[in-house]
Amino acid sequence: EENTPDIDINPDDSFGDDEEIYISGDTLVYPFDEKTYFIEGTGGGIWQISNTKKAKILNQDSLAEKIAITTGRSGNFELIYTKDGQEDIVLPITIDSL
């Protein structure tokens, strides 16, 4: 057992330093959809949308947001989660045509 790799597998350690922080939710949406997105691995931040002509935030808190696609055209935009002291978390979203 001397050659076993040093891997820390501890499912109870959900707040480790190297935990991945990401936005979960659909990356492919359709015109006039309403979708909910969640931040994983952190909290206490603010949600933003890169192009408010394509989508708007219906409601949000520090862990989740619900958005509405406001355009009938295909395109793309980014969901951005901003928290002081951390890099912005960005999720690119594509609006597909119906």
PyMOL commands that set and color helices and strands:
alter all, ss='L'
color gray80, all
select strands_A, chain A and resi 22-24+28-29+34-40+46-49+55-60+64-69+75-82+89-95
alter strands_A, ss='S'
color yellow, strands_A
deselect
rebuild
show_as cartoon
